[in-house]
Amino acid sequence: MGNTKEMDDYLAFYNSDEQKTIREQQYIETLPLAIEYIRKYPNRCDVTVLQRHFRISYVPASRILDAMEKDGMIGKWEGSKGRKVFIK
């Protein structure tokens, strides 16, 4: 199966306060940039585009779009159609 100790060590590292702080900081710094990017390119409101443009992983990119959706800046995910952008 795999080395359980290695997995436990990795999870302890990943869930450490230091790593959580790094992930939160990455999100906080990227959100305003993502908003400006989506204003400029409304047809590119997609997790993959944010990942490539800002060189971030899937989770931060997804959280950014989820936060923007919650705040009414973009619409819900509609599969391959992409999200509607409400901010100008």
C-alpha positions in Angstrom: 0.0 0.0 0.0 2.5 2.6 1.0 4.4 3.8 3.9 1.9 4.9 6.6 4.5 6.9 8.5 5.5 8.9 5.4 1.8 9.7 4.8 1.3 10.7 8.4 4.4 12.9 8.3 3.2 14.5 5.1 -0.3 15.2 6.5 1.3 16.6 9.7 3.4 19.0 7.5 0.5 19.9 5.2 -1.8 20.7 8.1 0.8 22.6 10.1 0.0 26.1 11.1 2.8 27.4 9.0 1.6 25.7 5.8 -2.0 26.8 6.4 -0.7 30.4 6.8 1.2 30.1 3.5 -1.9 28.8 1.7 -4.1 31.6 3.2 -1.6 34.3 2.2 -1.5 33.0 -1.3 -5.3 33.2 -1.5 -5.4 36.7 0.0 -2.7 38.0 -2.4 -4.2 36.5 -5.5 -7.9 37.4 -5.0 -7.7 41.1 -6.0 -5.4 40.2 -8.9 -8.0 37.6 -10.1 -10.8 40.1 -9.9 -8.9 42.6 -12.1 -7.9 39.8 -14.5 -11.6 38.7 -14.8 -12.7 42.3 -15.3 -10.2 42.6 -18.2 -11.0 39.1 -19.7 -14.6 38.2 -18.8 -14.6 35.3 -21.2 -11.8 33.6 -19.3 -13.5 33.1 -15.9 -12.4 29.5 -15.2 -10.2 27.6 -12.7 -7.8 26.4 -15.3 -7.2 29.9 -16.6 -6.5 31.2 -13.1 -4.1 28.3 -12.4 -2.1 29.0 -15.5 -2.1 32.8 -15.3 -1.2 33.1 -11.6 0.7 29.9 -11.4 -1.3 28.6 -8.5 -2.7 25.2 -7.7 -6.3 24.1 -8.3 -7.5 24.6 -4.7 -6.6 28.3 -4.4 -8.0 29.0 -7.9 -11.2 27.2 -7.0 -11.5 29.0 -3.7 -11.1 32.4 -5.5 -13.9 31.6 -7.9 -16.1 30.3 -5.1 -15.6 33.5 -3.1 -16.3 35.6 -6.1 -19.5 33.6 -6.8 -20.6 34.0 -3.1 -20.1 37.8 -3.4 -22.1 38.0 -6.6 -19.2 38.9 -8.9 -19.6 35.8 -11.1 -22.3 33.2 -11.8 -22.4 29.5 -10.9 -20.4 26.9 -12.6 -22.2 25.6 -15.7 -19.9 22.9 -17.0 -18.2 23.7 -20.2 -20.1 27.0 -20.7 -18.0 28.9 -18.2 -19.2 31.3 -15.6 -21.1 34.5 -16.3 -19.2 37.6 -15.1 -21.2 40.3 -13.4 -18.4 42.8 -12.5 -17.4 45.5 -14.8 
